[in-house]
Every structure is written in structure tokens, then in C-alpha cells.
Amino acid sequence: MSEIGVGHYITLSAVLFTIGAIGVLTRKNAIIVFMSIEIMLNAANLAFVTFATAIGDLGGMVMVLIVIAVAAAEAAVGLAIIVAMFRHRETVNIEAFSTMRG
């Protein structure tokens, strides 16, 4: 059996980040774009944990906690903005969100 190494985790992280980036660039639904950004943040977390474990340093783990806190704040504020825009424009299409004026 082959051992799962750092390269496998980094490859998975790169694939997840690519999927998230493609989702952000190609989708017009704000909720899908929001989920794609979360996938990209989780890909970065996976890379941080992988490198922190590989070199035996806790700095990567601390960075993951910071990224998780930022993602939680982003989720709260981002979803509130999406809900407010949906109530105002009755759509979650990003093209309708081009201006923030009422």
C-alpha cells in the first residue's frame, strides 16, 4: 500500500481551490458564488494544515483558526447582504447586484 503524503493533500487542495475559482468566475447565482468562496477558503485551510503537520509547527494551525473565524464572519455578513438584496430586487442574480443604490 502506498502512503498518503504531502503531495496528495496539496493536490486535493489545488483541485478544491480550482473548483472554487471556476465557480466564482462562471456562476451568476450569488449563493453559488458564496459557496465557491467557502470551498476556496477550505482549500487554503487544507494546505495550511498539511504544511503545519509536515514541518511540525503550530503556526499553520493558528492560521486555520483565523481563516475559520474570518469565514464565519463572512458567512454572517455575506448572507445578510444576499438576503437584503433578495428582498429588495427579488433575485439572487449577481448582475442585478451591480449597484448598491435603491
All heavy atoms as an XYZ file, in Angstrom:
746
protein
N       0.832     -1.178      0.000
C       0.000      0.000      0.000
C       0.877      1.242      0.000
O       1.896      1.293      0.659
C      -0.882      0.020      1.253
C      -2.030     -0.954      1.191
S      -3.079     -0.879      2.636
C      -3.933      0.628      2.347
N       0.420      2.222     -0.736
C       1.173      3.470     -0.757
C       0.700      4.385      0.370
O      -0.453      4.356      0.781
C       0.992      4.170     -2.103
O      -0.348      4.575     -2.256
N       1.614      5.159      0.852
C       1.308      6.077      1.942
C       0.801      7.400      1.368
O       1.267      7.876      0.351
C       2.581      6.328      2.749
C       2.372      7.227      3.922
C       3.650      7.424      4.702
O       4.414      6.453      4.844
O       3.871      8.539      5.167
N      -0.167      7.976      2.045
C      -0.671      9.274      1.612
C       0.278     10.336      2.139
O       0.475     10.483      3.341
C      -2.100      9.514      2.132
C      -3.037      8.471      1.550
C      -2.568     10.911      1.776
C      -4.454      8.567      2.060
N       0.862     11.090      1.227
C       1.860     12.076      1.609
C       1.383     13.504      1.424
O       0.212     13.767      1.105
N       2.318     14.407      1.600
C       2.022     15.827      1.484
C       1.531     16.168      0.084
O       0.608     16.963     -0.088
C       3.279     16.659      1.849
C       3.066     18.128      1.571
C       3.655     16.434      3.291
N       2.107     15.553     -0.908
C       1.720     15.828     -2.294
C       0.260     15.525     -2.574
O      -0.405     16.254     -3.326
N      -0.250     14.458     -1.979
C      -1.652     14.103     -2.179
C      -2.579     15.183     -1.602
O      -3.572     15.576     -2.228
C      -1.965     12.754     -1.527
C      -1.293     11.607     -2.204
N      -0.082     11.121     -1.773
C      -1.654     10.861     -3.270
C       0.273     10.109     -2.542
N      -0.666      9.930     -3.468
N      -2.255     15.648     -0.406
C      -3.084     16.668      0.230
C      -3.016     17.996     -0.529
O      -4.025     18.686     -0.686
C      -2.670     16.881      1.690
C      -3.052     15.740      2.585
C      -2.084     14.943      3.174
C      -4.387     15.469      2.845
C      -2.428     13.892      4.003
C      -4.746     14.418      3.675
C      -3.766     13.634      4.242
O      -4.119     12.593      5.070
N      -1.836     18.361     -0.986
C      -1.691     19.612     -1.733
C      -2.393     19.515     -3.075
O      -3.004     20.485     -3.536
C      -0.197     19.976     -1.891
C       0.424     20.215     -0.516
C      -0.005     21.191     -2.785
C      -0.278     21.287      0.297
N      -2.344     18.353     -3.707
C      -3.084     18.162     -4.958
C      -4.577     18.301     -4.721
O      -5.272     18.972     -5.494
C      -2.768     16.782     -5.567
O      -1.357     16.673     -5.783
C      -3.502     16.573     -6.873
N      -5.086     17.697     -3.656
C      -6.500     17.844     -3.322
C      -6.843     19.296     -3.038
O      -7.878     19.799     -3.491
C      -6.851     16.974     -2.114
C      -8.293     17.083     -1.602
C      -9.280     16.658     -2.679
C      -8.462     16.263     -0.343
N      -5.974     19.987     -2.320
C      -6.196     21.396     -2.032
C      -6.232     22.217     -3.322
O      -7.093     23.095     -3.484
C      -5.092     21.918     -1.114
O      -5.235     23.289     -0.889
N      -5.330     21.940     -4.246
C      -5.305     22.659     -5.523
C      -6.561     22.384     -6.344
O      -7.119     23.296     -6.965
C      -4.056     22.285     -6.316
N      -7.011     21.132     -6.342
C      -8.239     20.783     -7.073
C      -9.439     21.503     -6.469
O     -10.267     22.073     -7.198
C      -8.444     19.251     -7.085
C      -9.829     18.884     -7.578
C      -7.380     18.584     -7.937
N      -9.550     21.496     -5.142
C     -10.652     22.196     -4.486
C     -10.603     23.696     -4.766
O     -11.634     24.322     -5.037
C     -10.619     21.948     -2.978
C     -11.054     20.573     -2.508
C     -10.801     20.431     -1.014
C     -12.504     20.327     -2.828
N      -9.426     24.280     -4.711
C      -9.297     25.711     -4.975
C      -9.680     26.019     -6.422
O     -10.350     27.023     -6.687
C      -7.876     26.181     -4.690
C      -7.745     27.672     -4.641
C      -7.981     28.346     -3.460
C      -7.411     28.396     -5.770
C      -7.882     29.730     -3.409
C      -7.308     29.770     -5.733
C      -7.536     30.447     -4.548
N      -9.286     25.161     -7.348
C      -9.635     25.361     -8.752
C     -11.137     25.263     -8.969
O     -11.719     26.076     -9.700
C      -8.897     24.332     -9.634
O      -7.489     24.461     -9.408
C      -9.200     24.549    -11.105
N     -11.773     24.292     -8.339
C     -13.228     24.160     -8.441
C     -13.910     25.415     -7.898
O     -14.851     25.945     -8.503
C     -13.721     22.903     -7.703
C     -13.286     21.644     -8.445
C     -15.240     22.920     -7.525
C     -13.506     20.357     -7.680
N     -13.432     25.908     -6.774
C     -13.986     27.128     -6.201
C     -13.775     28.334     -7.104
O     -14.690     29.141     -7.299
N     -12.589     28.468     -7.672
C     -12.305     29.604     -8.559
C     -13.156     29.558     -9.815
O     -13.676     30.589    -10.269
C     -10.822     29.624     -8.919
N     -13.336     28.368    -10.368
C     -14.193     28.231    -11.549
C     -15.629     28.590    -11.193
O     -16.330     29.255    -11.963
C     -14.084     26.810    -12.139
C     -12.712     26.614    -12.781
C     -15.195     26.545    -13.146
C     -12.418     25.197    -13.186
N     -16.076     28.172    -10.020
C     -17.425     28.511     -9.577
C     -17.618     30.006     -9.413
O     -18.657     30.551     -9.781
N     -16.616     30.689     -8.872
C     -16.713     32.141     -8.694
C     -16.737     32.849    -10.043
O     -17.487     33.801    -10.245
C     -15.544     32.666     -7.829
C     -15.439     34.173     -7.882
C     -15.703     32.210     -6.399
N     -15.931     32.384    -10.972
C     -15.810     33.068    -12.256
C     -16.950     32.778    -13.232
O     -17.222     33.598    -14.108
C     -14.472     32.708    -12.909
C     -13.231     33.178    -12.160
C     -11.981     32.633    -12.812
C     -13.193     34.694    -12.100
N     -17.617     31.643    -13.092
C     -18.599     31.267    -14.105
C     -20.048     31.372    -13.663
O     -20.928     31.466    -14.512
C     -18.362     29.823    -14.589
O     -18.488     28.921    -13.487
C     -16.993     29.689    -15.225
N     -20.328     31.353    -12.387
C     -21.715     31.338    -11.921
C     -22.264     32.739    -11.744
O     -21.528     33.678    -11.464
C     -21.841     30.576    -10.595
C     -21.444     29.130    -10.682
C     -22.350     28.417    -11.638
N     -22.001     27.014    -11.685
C     -22.885     26.057    -11.856
N     -24.145     26.345    -12.019
N     -22.486     24.807    -11.888
N     -23.581     32.861    -11.910
C     -24.252     34.146    -11.740
C     -25.139     34.174    -10.506
O     -25.635     35.222    -10.130
C     -25.090     34.462    -12.977
C     -24.250     34.675    -14.200
C     -25.088     35.020    -15.397
C     -24.185     35.196    -16.606
N     -24.956     35.500    -17.794
N     -25.306     33.037     -9.863
C     -26.118     32.954     -8.655
C     -25.234     33.326     -7.457
O     -24.180     32.734     -7.237
C     -26.662     31.537     -8.504
C     -27.638     31.397     -7.382
O     -27.545     32.090     -6.381
N     -28.570     30.480     -7.541
N     -25.675     34.302     -6.668
C     -24.858     34.798     -5.556
C     -24.598     33.722     -4.512
O     -23.518     33.682     -3.924
C     -25.533     36.003     -4.914
N     -25.552     32.854     -4.282
C     -25.367     31.806     -3.270
C     -24.330     30.784     -3.734
O     -23.491     30.342     -2.945
C     -26.718     31.143     -2.942
C     -27.643     32.196     -2.317
C     -26.534     29.957     -2.012
C     -29.052     31.742     -2.095
N     -24.340     30.436     -5.011
C     -23.338     29.507     -5.552
C     -21.948     30.141     -5.489
O     -20.965     29.471     -5.134
C     -23.698     29.096     -6.994
C     -25.072     28.430     -7.054
C     -22.624     28.209     -7.590
C     -25.151     27.110     -6.324
N     -21.856     31.419     -5.826
C     -20.571     32.120     -5.740
C     -20.077     32.131     -4.294
O     -18.894     31.912     -4.024
C     -20.696     33.555     -6.298
C     -19.455     34.378     -6.006
C     -20.960     33.514     -7.788
N     -20.994     32.373     -3.376
C     -20.659     32.382     -1.956
C     -20.129     31.014     -1.510
O     -19.120     30.929     -0.801
C     -21.920     32.765     -1.181
C     -21.685     33.163      0.229
C     -20.963     34.292      0.537
C     -22.203     32.411      1.257
C     -20.752     34.667      1.840
C     -21.996     32.769      2.555
C     -21.274     33.900      2.850
N     -20.777     29.944     -1.934
C     -20.304     28.593     -1.595
C     -18.959     28.304     -2.242
O     -18.106     27.634     -1.638
C     -21.338     27.547     -2.016
C     -22.567     27.531     -1.157
S     -23.664     26.127     -1.413
C     -23.999     26.208     -3.137
N     -18.731     28.817     -3.435
C     -17.445     28.615     -4.101
C     -16.315     29.303     -3.340
O     -15.209     28.769     -3.236
C     -17.511     29.141     -5.536
O     -18.455     28.415     -6.291
N     -16.591     30.484     -2.799
C     -15.591     31.173     -1.983
C     -15.280     30.364     -0.728
O     -14.123     30.252     -0.316
C     -16.070     32.597     -1.638
C     -16.092     33.455     -2.895
C     -15.179     33.231     -0.573
C     -16.763     34.790     -2.734
N     -16.308     29.768     -0.134
C     -16.089     28.920      1.046
C     -15.240     27.693      0.696
O     -14.387     27.277      1.484
C     -17.429     28.488      1.645
C     -18.232     29.627      2.233
C     -17.584     30.268      3.437
O     -16.899     29.562      4.196
O     -17.766     31.480      3.613
N     -15.444     27.120     -0.480
C     -14.625     25.986     -0.926
C     -13.170     26.426     -1.061
O     -12.242     25.701     -0.671
C     -15.154     25.405     -2.248
C     -16.474     24.680     -2.023
C     -14.144     24.457     -2.886
C     -17.148     24.220     -3.293
N     -12.949     27.626     -1.596
C     -11.589     28.133     -1.738
C     -10.928     28.352     -0.372
O      -9.739     28.036     -0.201
C     -11.600     29.429     -2.551
C     -11.983     29.225     -4.005
S     -12.329     30.737     -4.897
C     -10.751     31.536     -4.869
N     -11.679     28.862      0.587
C     -11.125     29.042      1.936
C     -10.782     27.696      2.577
O      -9.748     27.557      3.251
C     -12.112     29.807      2.812
C     -12.256     31.300      2.516
C     -13.401     31.893      3.319
C     -10.971     32.028      2.810
N     -11.628     26.699      2.365
C     -11.342     25.373      2.916
C     -10.141     24.726      2.236
O      -9.397     23.976      2.869
C     -12.575     24.482      2.826
C     -13.600     24.841      3.868
O     -13.253     25.246      4.972
N     -14.862     24.698      3.529
N      -9.944     25.013      0.954
C      -8.751     24.507      0.263
C      -7.490     25.123      0.867
O      -6.487     24.426      1.078
C      -8.835     24.817     -1.222
N      -7.553     26.406      1.171
C      -6.408     27.055      1.819
C      -6.174     26.470      3.208
O      -5.026     26.252      3.614
C      -6.646     28.557      1.910
N      -7.248     26.191      3.937
C      -7.115     25.567      5.257
C      -6.441     24.205      5.162
O      -5.600     23.864      5.990
C      -8.482     25.418      5.922
C      -8.968     26.695      6.536
O      -8.198     27.610      6.768
N     -10.256     26.758      6.796
N      -6.825     23.429      4.162
C      -6.210     22.109      3.975
C      -4.714     22.246      3.715
O      -3.905     21.482      4.272
C      -6.893     21.359      2.834
C      -6.349     19.980      2.505
C      -6.486     19.052      3.703
C      -7.058     19.413      1.291
N      -4.329     23.221      2.916
C      -2.901     23.434      2.645
C      -2.163     23.871      3.909
O      -1.057     23.389      4.193
C      -2.732     24.477      1.542
N      -2.779     24.781      4.689
C      -2.152     25.213      5.944
C      -1.939     24.037      6.893
O      -0.874     23.884      7.488
C      -3.007     26.269      6.642
C      -2.851     27.661      6.096
C      -3.971     28.438      5.845
C      -1.602     28.196      5.854
C      -3.847     29.719      5.352
C      -1.466     29.486      5.364
C      -2.595     30.247      5.117
N      -2.945     23.204      7.051
C      -2.838     22.058      7.961
C      -1.795     21.069      7.454
O      -1.010     20.522      8.241
C      -4.215     21.374      8.133
C      -4.082     20.031      8.825
C      -5.157     22.273      8.915
N      -1.764     20.857      6.154
C      -0.798     19.921      5.577
C       0.631     20.373      5.843
O       1.468     19.594      6.304
C      -1.033     19.784      4.062
O      -2.357     19.299      3.837
C      -0.029     18.846      3.439
N       0.907     21.634      5.552
C       2.269     22.120      5.757
C       2.624     22.216      7.237
O       3.758     21.937      7.621
C       2.472     23.469      5.066
C       2.567     23.360      3.574
C       1.771     24.146      2.756
C       3.436     22.469      2.969
C       1.851     24.052      1.381
C       3.526     22.352      1.595
C       2.728     23.154      0.797
N       1.661     22.589      8.079
C       1.936     22.658      9.511
C       2.260     21.281     10.075
O       3.152     21.134     10.915
C       0.746     23.260     10.247
N       1.539     20.273      9.613
C       1.804     18.906     10.066
C       3.135     18.401      9.526
O       3.880     17.719     10.237
C       0.660     17.974      9.626
O      -0.577     18.494     10.119
C       0.860     16.571     10.151
N       3.450     18.741      8.278
C       4.683     18.255      7.661
C       5.926     18.809      8.342
O       6.911     18.091      8.518
C       4.701     18.610      6.177
N       5.886     20.081      8.742
C       7.077     20.663      9.351
C       7.016     20.656     10.878
O       7.987     21.022     11.535
C       7.332     22.100      8.843
C       6.210     23.046      9.237
C       7.563     22.110      7.356
C       6.493     24.500      8.902
N       5.877     20.245     11.438
C       5.762     20.132     12.886
C       5.622     21.465     13.601
O       6.037     21.606     14.747
N       5.049     22.439     12.922
C       4.876     23.766     13.509
C       3.394     24.043     13.714
O       2.556     23.619     12.917
C       5.469     24.817     12.576
C       5.479     26.205     13.174
O       5.464     26.315     14.409
O       5.515     27.169     12.392
N       3.051     24.740     14.788
C       1.647     25.044     15.069
C       1.172     26.332     14.405
O      -0.007     26.678     14.510
C       1.418     25.130     16.569
C       1.512     23.817     17.330
C       1.307     24.069     18.820
C       0.498     22.827     16.814
N       2.045     27.032     13.719
C       1.675     28.284     13.068
C       0.577     28.098     12.029
O      -0.314     28.931     11.900
N       0.636     27.007     11.304
C      -0.398     26.731     10.309
C      -1.745     26.463     10.946
O      -2.788     26.867     10.422
N      -1.724     25.791     12.080
C      -2.983     25.514     12.789
C      -3.616     26.806     13.314
O      -4.835     26.972     13.266
C      -2.740     24.558     13.958
C      -2.103     23.258     13.574
S      -3.176     22.264     12.558
C      -2.160     20.820     12.362
N      -2.775     27.721     13.791
C      -3.278     29.016     14.249
C      -3.871     29.787     13.076
O      -4.928     30.411     13.198
C      -2.154     29.825     14.942
C      -2.587     31.237     15.240
C      -1.695     29.123     16.192
N      -3.214     29.722     11.933
C      -3.724     30.403     10.749
C      -5.067     29.823     10.327
O      -5.955     30.560      9.888
C      -2.702     30.297      9.614
C      -2.969     31.217      8.501
S      -2.792     32.914      9.081
C      -3.242     33.776      7.624
N      -5.229     28.515     10.459
C      -6.510     27.878     10.134
C      -7.613     28.412     11.030
O      -8.726     28.693     10.571
C      -6.398     26.336     10.228
C      -7.765     25.686     10.209
C      -5.546     25.806      9.090
N      -7.330     28.578     12.309
C      -8.330     29.131     13.220
C      -8.717     30.553     12.823
O      -9.892     30.931     12.888
C      -7.816     29.096     14.656
C      -7.736     27.709     15.291
C      -7.097     27.811     16.672
C      -9.103     27.080     15.384
N      -7.743     31.333     12.391
C      -8.032     32.696     11.936
C      -8.888     32.669     10.680
O      -9.859     33.427     10.554
C      -6.722     33.475     11.722
C      -6.023     33.692     13.055
C      -6.971     34.796     11.001
C      -4.627     34.231     12.944
N      -8.550     31.791      9.737
C      -9.328     31.689      8.499
C     -10.747     31.224      8.793
O     -11.712     31.718      8.189
C      -8.629     30.747      7.487
C      -9.520     30.458      6.295
C      -7.312     31.343      7.030
N     -10.911     30.297      9.731
C     -12.253     29.835     10.098
C     -13.056     30.985     10.713
O     -14.247     31.147     10.418
C     -12.168     28.630     11.047
C     -11.690     27.395     10.284
C     -13.524     28.351     11.693
C     -11.387     26.195     11.167
N     -12.423     31.796     11.537
C     -13.120     32.948     12.134
C     -13.527     33.949     11.062
O     -14.644     34.484     11.082
C     -12.231     33.613     13.175
N     -12.635     34.207     10.107
C     -12.962     35.119      9.011
C     -14.087     34.540      8.157
O     -14.994     35.270      7.728
C     -11.706     35.412      8.160
C     -12.060     36.110      6.858
C     -10.716     36.235      8.950
N     -14.059     33.242      7.913
C     -15.114     32.604      7.115
C     -16.460     32.680      7.820
O     -17.498     32.880      7.170
C     -14.747     31.149      6.832
N     -16.460     32.550      9.132
C     -17.715     32.654      9.877
C     -18.268     34.076      9.797
O     -19.473     34.277      9.597
C     -17.506     32.243     11.327
N     -17.399     35.066      9.938
C     -17.838     36.457      9.820
C     -18.319     36.751      8.405
O     -19.331     37.430      8.202
C     -16.701     37.397     10.195
N     -17.609     36.224      7.426
C     -18.011     36.408      6.032
C     -19.367     35.766      5.768
O     -20.207     36.338      5.065
C     -16.968     35.798      5.103
C     -17.359     35.845      3.656
C     -16.812     34.688      2.851
O     -16.083     33.849      3.391
O     -17.161     34.641      1.660
N     -19.587     34.605      6.335
C     -20.866     33.925      6.145
C     -22.009     34.738      6.733
O     -23.062     34.901      6.096
C     -20.826     32.539      6.778
N     -21.807     35.290      7.908
C     -22.871     36.079      8.544
C     -23.165     37.347      7.750
O     -24.317     37.635      7.429
C     -22.467     36.421      9.971
N     -22.125     38.091      7.419
C     -22.321     39.356      6.710
C     -22.756     39.110      5.266
O     -23.667     39.769      4.756
C     -21.031     40.196      6.763
C     -21.144     41.432      5.880
C     -20.713     40.587      8.184
N     -22.117     38.163      4.607
C     -22.447     37.878      3.208
C     -23.874     37.395      3.026
O     -24.586     37.850      2.123
N     -24.304     36.482      3.874
C     -25.683     36.004      3.764
C     -26.683     37.099      4.103
O     -27.756     37.177      3.493
C     -25.902     34.785      4.640
C     -25.307     33.490      4.099
C     -25.495     32.361      5.102
C     -25.932     33.110      2.773
N     -26.348     37.980      5.044
C     -27.235     39.098      5.357
C     -27.369     40.033      4.156
O     -28.475     40.500      3.837
C     -26.714     39.859      6.567
N     -26.274     40.289      3.470
C     -26.329     41.136      2.275
C     -27.137     40.462      1.180
O     -27.962     41.101      0.513
C     -24.909     41.481      1.794
C     -24.231     42.415      2.789
C     -24.929     42.108      0.408
C     -22.763     42.649      2.520
N     -26.932     39.166      0.983
C     -27.684     38.444     -0.047
C     -29.171     38.453      0.261
O     -30.004     38.679     -0.624
C     -27.142     36.999     -0.198
C     -25.758     37.025     -0.831
C     -28.091     36.153     -1.035
C     -25.060     35.687     -0.832
N     -29.545     38.240      1.516
C     -30.964     38.254      1.896
C     -31.556     39.645      1.694
O     -32.671     39.794      1.175
C     -31.153     37.766      3.352
C     -32.543     38.057      3.862
C     -30.851     36.280      3.443
N     -30.804     40.688      2.075
C     -31.295     42.053      1.899
C     -31.478     42.387      0.421
O     -32.491     43.001      0.033
C     -30.343     43.046      2.548
N     -30.532     41.985     -0.403
C     -30.657     42.248     -1.835
C     -31.790     41.426     -2.444
O     -32.491     41.900     -3.342
C     -29.332     41.956     -2.544
C     -28.217     42.909     -2.171
S     -28.558     44.617     -2.571
C     -28.323     44.602     -4.319
N     -32.002     40.220     -1.959
C     -33.112     39.412     -2.457
C     -34.450     40.059     -2.114
O     -35.371     40.082     -2.930
C     -33.062     37.994     -1.890
C     -34.209     37.136     -2.353
C     -34.213     36.607     -3.627
C     -35.281     36.881     -1.525
C     -35.264     35.828     -4.069
C     -36.344     36.113     -1.948
C     -36.336     35.579     -3.226
N     -34.555     40.587     -0.912
C     -35.797     41.259     -0.515
C     -36.039     42.509     -1.357
O     -37.178     42.842     -1.659
C     -35.754     41.631      0.960
C     -35.909     40.449      1.863
C     -35.911     40.883      3.308
N     -36.058     39.726      4.177
C     -35.952     39.777      5.485
N     -35.691     40.931      6.075
N     -36.082     38.691      6.203
N     -34.966     43.190     -1.725
C     -35.110     44.418     -2.480
C     -35.347     44.162     -3.966
O     -36.201     44.783     -4.576
C     -33.863     45.287     -2.290
C     -33.921     46.600     -2.987
N     -34.784     47.590     -2.609
C     -33.216     47.083     -4.040
C     -34.616     48.633     -3.403
N     -33.661     48.341     -4.275
N     -34.597     43.238     -4.555
C     -34.663     43.002     -6.004
C     -35.380     41.710     -6.399
O     -35.606     41.480     -7.570
C     -33.264     42.983     -6.581
C     -32.488     44.211     -6.206
C     -31.677     44.677     -7.320
N     -30.855     45.776     -6.809
C     -30.594     46.832     -7.494
N     -31.060     46.947     -8.693
N     -29.858     47.783     -6.990
N     -35.648     40.842     -5.430
C     -36.315     39.559     -5.635
C     -35.569     38.637     -6.592
O     -36.171     37.881     -7.356
C     -37.760     39.769     -6.099
C     -38.602     40.481     -5.058
C     -40.044     40.640     -5.486
O     -40.387     40.245     -6.612
O     -40.818     41.153     -4.663
N     -34.250     38.695     -6.546
C     -33.406     37.790     -7.311
C     -32.054     37.676     -6.606
O     -31.674     38.555     -5.847
C     -33.201     38.270     -8.767
O     -32.437     37.299     -9.470
C     -32.506     39.611     -8.817
N     -31.366     36.565     -6.868
C     -30.007     36.404     -6.350
C     -28.997     36.392     -7.494
O     -27.868     35.952     -7.326
C     -29.861     35.122     -5.489
C     -30.584     35.282     -4.189
C     -30.292     33.889     -6.236
N     -29.398     36.901     -8.646
C     -28.515     37.011     -9.797
C     -27.515     38.134     -9.546
O     -27.882     39.256     -9.198
C     -29.342     37.299    -11.055
C     -28.528     37.158    -12.313
O     -27.305     37.057    -12.271
N     -29.210     37.140    -13.435
N     -26.238     37.857     -9.747
C     -25.188     38.829     -9.457
C     -25.291     40.049    -10.361
O     -24.983     41.155     -9.943
C     -23.802     38.159     -9.572
C     -23.636     37.198     -8.437
C     -22.689     39.187     -9.575
C     -22.315     36.526     -8.373
N     -25.744     39.866    -11.576
C     -25.863     41.004    -12.488
C     -26.865     42.036    -11.960
O     -26.734     43.217    -12.250
C     -26.262     40.526    -13.871
C     -25.175     39.707    -14.525
C     -25.613     39.097    -15.849
O     -26.811     39.191    -16.180
O     -24.761     38.520    -16.517
N     -27.848     41.619    -11.189
C     -28.808     42.558    -10.599
C     -28.218     43.290     -9.406
O     -28.760     44.303     -8.982
C     -30.068     41.814    -10.176
N     -27.098     42.806     -8.884
C     -26.467     43.427     -7.719
C     -25.371     44.416     -8.116
O     -24.562     44.780     -7.302
C     -25.829     42.378     -6.817
C     -26.795     41.400     -6.202
C     -26.307     40.254     -5.608
C     -28.158     41.606     -6.227
C     -27.183     39.335     -5.024
C     -29.019     40.704     -5.664
C     -28.540     39.580     -5.066
N     -25.327     44.827     -9.357
C     -24.214     45.670     -9.818
C     -24.175     47.018     -9.131
O     -23.121     47.614     -8.987
C     -24.286     45.839    -11.333
O     -25.477     46.521    -11.685
N     -25.319     47.524     -8.685
C     -25.335     48.774     -7.941
C     -25.935     48.543     -6.581
O     -26.831     47.737     -6.417
C     -26.141     49.867     -8.676
O     -27.482     49.427     -8.818
C     -25.552     50.156    -10.047
N     -25.457     49.271     -5.599
C     -25.977     49.118     -4.241
C     -27.010     50.188     -3.928
O     -27.576     50.210     -2.858
C     -24.825     49.207     -3.236
C     -23.826     48.074     -3.343
S     -24.538     46.505     -2.959
C     -24.511     46.568     -1.190
N     -27.266     51.078     -4.862
C     -28.264     52.128     -4.630
C     -29.662     51.563     -4.756
O     -29.917     50.603     -5.458
C     -28.094     53.252     -5.650
C     -26.847     54.077     -5.403
C     -26.785     55.177     -6.380
N     -26.389     54.581     -7.662
C     -26.151     55.266     -8.744
N     -26.303     56.556     -8.740
N     -25.776     54.679     -9.851
N     -30.606     52.181     -4.066
C     -32.002     51.748     -4.094
C     -32.686     52.348     -5.245
O     -33.364     52.014     -6.058
